[in-house]
Amino acid sequence: MSNGETRIGRYRWSICALLFCVITINYVDRQVIGVLKPVIAKDMRWSEVDYGNIVTAFQASYGVGLLVVGRWLDRVGTRKGMAIAIALWSVAAAFHSVARTVLAFILARAALGLAESAAYPGAVKSVAEWFPRQERALGVGILNAGANVGVLLTPIAGIMVAGMFGWRAAFLVTGLLGLLVLVAWLRMYRLPEDHPHIAGPERAHIVQDGEDGAGQPLGWAAALRQRQAWYFICGKFFTDPVWYLFLFWLPDFFSKTQGMNLFPTGQGSVFSTIGPALIGVYLLADVGSIAGGWLSSHLIQRGWSVNRARKTTLFIAALCALPLVSVASIGNAGVVVLLIGLGTAGHQAFSSNIFAMISDLYPRRAVATVAGMGGAAGAVGGILMAQATGWTLQLTGSYVPIVLYAGIAYLLAFAVIHLLVPNMEPAPL
């Protein structure tokens, strides 16, 4: 921490750490079913289409929730709104432990998706409330890294708990962890102007861009008339399906294409089991999330325009994802883990910057609404990906067509974003 940073104060980074924990547990709760899918599917006798429908239930409710929750958060505020959401998704996660049928899992996933839809709009809105523009991409990058840490912790904790007490116990434990995060949220989070733990210099640093939260939240109809909102809607629609693919299908991909096992057998290389492979992938994704946020923030601090800094970082991230087109055809597990890790790093760098761009183009009072609309579009893309993956595997048994799209999605999204906001002019409100 620099001397200047020390003089200003750094409580906002404590808030960023809190947001990191919120996103981490959010991803643990949603990811545990993907990690344990080979065991649960065998025990429950699911078909590939059954699992695709269970994933779709989460995506559909998540998308519907995002359409509503963004405006709701802009109205009720982040502290109250996020507290309600964390409580609800923790209960929904624990409910998986008593599900006995495909329908019960569908209902549990739908409840989880609806509650978890508040996480990213609320977290991004919190960053806009607590950070000046030049620090926001880094702030989003750090909280976004929580997604990767969540996915890293899930194979460690989930597989360990499942191995000791059965897969149902893994859902119960993750639900209880969410309630601990809720306690931390209620103790720590306030708006900067109301918070007792920040001094005048840090408060002035936070509001240096001259923004405030005054005014009415942005309406959907008004947002849909603005290309500034469509950049995010399109960016999420094209790229979120790739993240959801790896989130829910990567353990199955490793099992089918690389012959990996869920539990250690005492034979083979470090990547002969799914857990270490997932850890390798998501460690690289963490690097991409923080590096992508740092790069555009660093370039802005060096005098680059916001437009040039964000777009350069997006293009580099898109190139990192391009090798994904080949991963279903490679027989070397170490190389596959490296390439998928590079692709997920690219996704997280891309995601950190398109989230930060919302607050470049909109005032704080509209951030959660736009984030929710884009997230809903991403959930629709995730539904299409879940159905396409389930049916493709059921009919052909091959991941090749699926990863072909995964590799080109980010260049496609980059081109559309640049066409929609070539100079990143702020939205007219």
N, C-alpha and C positions, 0 to 999 in steps of 0.2 A: 504494500500500500504506500503510495507516494505521500510526501509531506503535505502537498496540496489537498489530497484526498482526506488525510487525517484532520486537517484544519476544517474542511467542509463538514465532515461527519460521514458515517457510513452505515447508518441504520437501514437505509434503503436496500443494502445488500443482504441484511438479515431478512427483510421481506422477500427478497429474491430467493433466498434459501428456503423460506417457508413455502413459496410457490413451487419450488423444486420438489419438496416433500409431497405436496398435494398432487402434483402430476405423477410422481413416482408411485404412490399408492393407487392412484387412478388406473395406471397401467398394470400394476400387479393384479388388481381386481379383474380387469378385462382380459388379461393375457393368460391367466392360469388355466383356462379351459383349452387354449391352444397347445400349451406345453404338455398337458396331460391327455390330450386327445387320443393318442394311440391306446392308452390304458382304458380311458372312459368308453371309447367307441367299442372296444372289445367286450368290456363288461356289460354295456348297455345294448350291444348288438346294433349299433348304428350303421347305416349305409353312408356312402359319401354324400348322397343327396340329403339325408337326414342332417348330417353335420352342416352342409351348406345352408339348409333352412334355419338351423339354430344360429349360425353366424348372421344370416340375413335378418333374423328377428332383432338382434342387437343393432345392426346397421340401420334398419328401418326406424326403430324407436329413437335411436341416436339422432338420425336426420330430422325426424319430426320434432324432437326436443330442441334441436339447435335453431329451428325456425322460430320457436317461441322464446327460448331461454335468453337469447341475446337482448331482445327488447326488455324482457323481464329484469335482467341484471342491470340494464341501463336505468330502469325505473326504481328498483328497490335498493340498489347499491351492492357493491361487491361483498362487503362483510356479511350481511344478512343472507344474501342470495347463495353465496358459496357455502356458508354453514349449513343451510338447509340441504343443499345438493350433496355435500359430503356425508351427512347423516343418512340420507336416503340411499345413496349408492352402496354404503357400507352394509346396510340391512339387506339390500338386494343381492350383494355378493354372498353374504352368509346363507341366503335362502337356497343357493345352488346345492348346498350340502344335504338338503332333504328332498331334492327333486328325484323322481323315480321313473319318469316317462319322458319321451321326446317333447310332448306338449308342455310338461312342467319346466323343462329346460328352456323351451322357447319363451314361456312366460317370465322366467327368471332373467333371461337375457334381455327381454324387452324392458323390464323394470330397470335393469342395470343401465342399459343404453340411454333411457330417458333421463335418469338422474345424472349420469356421467357427462351428458351433453353440456352441462354448465362449466366443466373444468377449463377448457381452453378459452372460450370467450371471457370467462371470469379472470383467468390468469393474465391474458393479454391486456384486458382492461386495467388490471392491477398494475401492470408494468407501465402503462400509459399514465396512470395516476401517480406513480412513485419515481419515474425516471424522466430526465430530459431527453429530447429526441436523439442526441448523439450517443446515448447509452442504451437505447431501447433494444436494438438488435442483439447486443450482448446479453442484456437482461432476458430477452426471450430465448436466446440460445442456451442460457444456463437453465432456465425452467424447462425448456424443451428437452434438455439432457435428462431430466427426470423420467421422461418416457423410456429412454434407453436403460437407465438404471433400474426402472421398474421391470423391464423385460429381462434384464440381467439377474435381478433378485428372484424372479419367478421360477426359473429352472433350479436355482439353488434351494430356495425355501420350499417351493411347491413340490419338487421331486423328493426332497428330504422328508417333508411332512407326509406326503403320499406314501413313501416307502416305509415309514414308521407306523402310520396310523390309518392309511387308506386315503384314496383320492378325495373323499367327501370332507375329511378334516382340513384339507388344504383350502377349500373355499371358506370354511368357518374361520380359520386363522386369518386369512386376508381381510375378511369383513371386520374382525375385531381390530386389526391394525388401522383401518380407516377411522374408527372412533377415536383412537389416540391422536391422529392427525387433526381431527375436529377440535379436540381440546386445545391443541397448539394454535389452531387458527383463531379461536375465540379469544385466546389470551394475547395474541400478538397483533392481529390486523386491525388497523384503523386507517382512515385517510390521513395524509401527511399533515393537513391543517389541524386535525384533531388529536394527533398522536403525542403523548407525553414524552416520548423518548427521542425526539429529534429536535435539534437546536435551530436557531434562526438561519445560520449559514447553509445548512443542508436543505432546509425548507426553501430558501431562495434559489439554491442550485436546482432543485426539482422543478420549480415553476419558471425557470429562466426563459422558456419559449413563449411565455405570455399566454398560455392556454388556461382555460378553466372548464369546469363541468357544467356551467350554466346553460340553460336552454332546454328545449324539448328533445327527447330521443328521436333519432332518425326513423322514419316510417319505411316499411318494406316497399311501398309503391314508389316513394321518392328515390330510394336506393336503387331500385331496378331500372330507373331512368338514367342512372349515372354510370358511365364506363369505369369510373374509379371503383365502384363496387364489383363490377363484372370481372375486373382483373383478378380479384381474390376468389370469386365464385368459380371462374374457369380454372385458375391455378389449382384450387383444391379438388375440383372435379377430375382433373387429369392425373394428379399425383397422389392423392390420398388412397386410391385403390391399391397402389403399389405397397404402401405402408401396411394397409390392412391385409394384403396378401401375405406379407412376411409375418405379421402379428399373429394371424390365425392359422396359417398353413405351413410355416417354415419347419416346425418339427416333423410334420408329415412329409415335406419335401426332402428333408435329410434322410428320413427313414426309407422313402421310396427310391430316391436317386443315388444315395450314397451308402445304403445298407446300415445306417446308424441305429443303435438301440437306445431306448429311453433310460434303462438302468445299466450300470457298468457290468461287464462280463468278465473283466480281468484279462482280456485279450485285445489285441489291436492297438492302434495309435491313439493319441490324445483325442482325436476327432472321431473315434469309433462310437462314442456315445453323444447323444443330442445335447446334453447340458453344456459341456465345454465348447461345442460348436456355436451354440446360441450366445454364450458369454463372449466368444471371439467376435461374432458379428456385431453385437450391441456395444462392446467396448469401442469398436471403430465408429459406430453410429454416434456415440457420445463425443468422440473427438470431432466429428463433423459438425455436430450441433453447436458446440462452443466455438470451434474455429470459424464456422460460417458467420456466427453472430459477431465474433471478434473482428473478422476481416472487414466487413462493411463498416462497422463502427470505427475501426482504425483508419480506414480510408477517408471517412468523413472528417475525422480529427486532423488528418493530414491536408485537408483542403479540397478533397474531391467533392463534387456535387453529390447530393443524396441520390439522385437518379443514376449517375455513373457508378457510384459505389455499390448500390443495391444490385444493379443489373449485371455488373462484372461478377459479383459473388454468385448470383443466380446462374450465370452461364458456366462458371467453373463447377458448380454443384451438379448441373445437368450433365456435364462431361463425365463426372465421377460415376454417374448412374448408368452410362451407356454400356459398359461391359456386362451388365445383367442379361443382355440378350443371349449370352452363350452359356449361362451357368447350368442349364439342364442337360447340356451335352458333354460336360467335362467329368471325367472319372476320378480326378484327384480331389479328395475331400478338403485338403488344406487350401488348394487353389480356389475351390468353390467358396469356402468360408471367407477367404480374403476378398474375392470379388463381390460377394453379397455384402460383406462389411463395408467395402468401398461404396457400394450402391446405397446402403442405408445411411452412410455418412453424408453422401450427396443429398439424399432426401431430407435429412435433418437440417443441413445447411440451407437448402432451398426453403424449407418450411420456416425456419427462424426468420429469414429475410422477408418472405411474403407476409408473415404476421406483423413484422415491424413496419412494413409499408402501409398497413392500415392507419397507424397513427401518424405517418407522414402525410397521408391524404385526407384524414378526417380528424375532427376534434374529439376529445376524450368522451364526450357524451354520446358519440355514435360508434365507438370502437366495438363494443360487445355486439351490437346489432349486425354490423358488417361481418364480424368474426363468426357469428352464428349462421348467417346466410351462407357464407363460404363453407363452413363446416357441414351444413346440411347438404350442399352440393357434393362435398367429398363423401358423405355417407351414402348418397345415391350412387356415386361411382363405386363405393365399396360394396353395395348390394349387387350391382352388375358384376363386379369382380367375383364375389362369393358364388353367385349362380353360375357364372362362366367357368370358374375353377371346378366347382362340384360336378357339373355336367361334363366338362372336358375330361376330367379324371374318370368319371363313370363310364364314358364312351370310349376313350382312347388310352387312358392310363398314363398320359404324357403331360408334363409341365411345359413343354417347348413353346406352344403358342402363348401361354400365359406370361412367361418371362420375356418373350419377344416384346410384348407391349411394355412390360416393366422397364426395359432398357431405354425405350424411345420416349416415354411419357414426359420426361422432364424437359427435353429439348422442344417438344411440342408445346408444353405449358409455357416455356420461356418465350417462344415466338408469339403466342397469343397475348401474353402479358405485355410484351413490348409493343404490339399493335394497339392494344387498348390504352396504355398509359405511356406513350413514347417519351414524354417529358415530365411525367409525374406531377401534373398540375393538381393542386388541392381541389377536392370536390366542392362545387358551389352549393352552400347551405344557406 
